[in-house]
Structure formats: structure tokens, C-alpha cells
């Protein structure tokens, strides 16, 4: 507790305003980024999904793919596709990764998505 650390009332108030629980431990986020090639595995591990990716396909993959298209993360799109995600899936507003990539001007991603679409 802060009171036992010899802080004045003013210092305690400042610390509590910084962290409502009054803890001084800094929370360090995990060193992970969406553009890494192990993104889907990390999500499945976090959700305790072993080899069955069906729940991810419908609930999470469309959002992930649109996010990846927004930032130009082709490796994430390829990984999602590898695990059964449809590159034609839309987000909650019906936008597909192709719509978003085109809006953002990610030319390489646009080419990839069009080529993958031709294969169907």
C-alpha cells in the first residue's frame, strides 16, 4: 500500500489518480504484433482452440482480414486464408479486404486479392 511507503497525502492522491488501484507496477504489454506470421496461432492459443478453427472462421477472421487489409499486412491475410478464412468475407459494415485495401491504396494487396479471387 502506498501509505506504508512514506508518501505524503498529495503524492498518494497523485499515484492513485495514475492507477486507480494505487499500484506502482507498470503493466507491460506482450511483445506481439498483428503483422507477425503466427497471428492466427496466437489467437487460437489465447482462446484455447487447439486444431478446430471453425469458431474463428465466422466470428473473428472477417475482422482480422479487414484489419490486415487496412494496414497492408499481406502475411496475415495469407495466414488467415491458410486456416480456411474467406478473403471475400466482409466486416460488420460489409466491406471486404479488397474494398479496404483499395481505399488505402495498398496496390500489392489489391493485386493479391484479385488474383486469389480469380482462382475461384
VENQUI-V221204 format. One record per pair of residues at least 4 apart in sequence whose C-alpha atoms are under 8 Angstrom apart, sorted by the first residue. I is the first residue (numbers start at 0). J is the second residue. If there is no record, write none. Layout:
i=I j=J
i=I j=J
This chain:
i=0 j=4
i=0 j=21
i=0 j=22
i=1 j=5
i=1 j=6
i=1 j=11
i=1 j=21
i=1 j=22
i=2 j=6
i=2 j=7
i=2 j=11
i=6 j=10
i=6 j=11
i=7 j=11
i=8 j=12
i=9 j=13
i=10 j=14
i=11 j=15
i=11 j=21
i=12 j=16
i=13 j=17
i=14 j=18
i=14 j=21
i=14 j=22
i=14 j=23
i=15 j=19
i=15 j=20
i=15 j=21
i=15 j=22
i=16 j=21
i=17 j=21
i=18 j=22
i=18 j=23
i=31 j=35
i=32 j=38
i=33 j=38
i=33 j=67
i=33 j=75
i=34 j=38
i=34 j=67
i=34 j=72
i=34 j=74
i=34 j=75
i=35 j=74
i=35 j=75
i=36 j=74
i=36 j=75
i=36 j=78
i=37 j=41
i=37 j=78
i=38 j=42
i=38 j=75
i=38 j=78
i=39 j=43
i=39 j=78
i=39 j=79
i=40 j=44
i=41 j=45
i=42 j=46
i=43 j=47
i=43 j=48
i=43 j=49
i=43 j=52
i=43 j=55
i=44 j=48
i=44 j=49
i=48 j=52
i=52 j=56
i=52 j=82
i=52 j=83
i=53 j=57
i=54 j=58
i=54 j=59
i=55 j=59
i=55 j=60
i=56 j=60
i=56 j=61
i=56 j=83
i=56 j=84
i=57 j=61
i=58 j=62
i=59 j=63
i=60 j=64
i=60 j=79
i=60 j=84
i=61 j=65
i=61 j=84
i=61 j=85
i=61 j=88
i=61 j=89
i=61 j=90
i=62 j=66
i=62 j=89
i=62 j=90
i=62 j=91
i=63 j=67
i=64 j=68
i=64 j=75
i=64 j=76
i=64 j=79
i=64 j=86
i=64 j=96
i=65 j=69
i=65 j=89
i=65 j=90
i=65 j=94
i=65 j=95
i=65 j=96
i=65 j=99
i=66 j=70
i=67 j=71
i=67 j=72
i=67 j=73
i=67 j=75
i=67 j=76
i=67 j=96
i=68 j=72
i=68 j=73
i=68 j=76
i=68 j=96
i=68 j=97
i=68 j=99
i=68 j=100
i=68 j=105
i=68 j=108
i=69 j=96
i=69 j=99
i=69 j=100
i=69 j=103
i=71 j=100
i=71 j=105
i=71 j=108
i=72 j=76
i=73 j=77
i=73 j=108
i=74 j=78
i=75 j=79
i=76 j=80
i=76 j=86
i=77 j=81
i=78 j=82
i=79 j=83
i=79 j=84
i=80 j=84
i=80 j=85
i=80 j=86
i=84 j=88
i=86 j=95
i=86 j=96
i=86 j=112
i=86 j=116
i=87 j=95
i=87 j=96
i=87 j=97
i=87 j=116
i=88 j=95
i=88 j=96
i=89 j=93
i=89 j=94
i=89 j=95
i=89 j=96
i=90 j=94
i=90 j=95
i=94 j=98
i=94 j=99
i=95 j=99
i=96 j=100
i=96 j=112
i=97 j=101
i=97 j=108
i=97 j=109
i=97 j=112
i=97 j=113
i=98 j=102
i=99 j=103
i=100 j=104
i=100 j=105
i=100 j=106
i=100 j=108
i=100 j=109
i=101 j=105
i=101 j=106
i=101 j=109
i=105 j=109
i=106 j=110
i=107 j=111
i=108 j=112
i=109 j=113
i=110 j=114
i=111 j=115
i=112 j=116
i=113 j=117
i=114 j=118
i=115 j=119
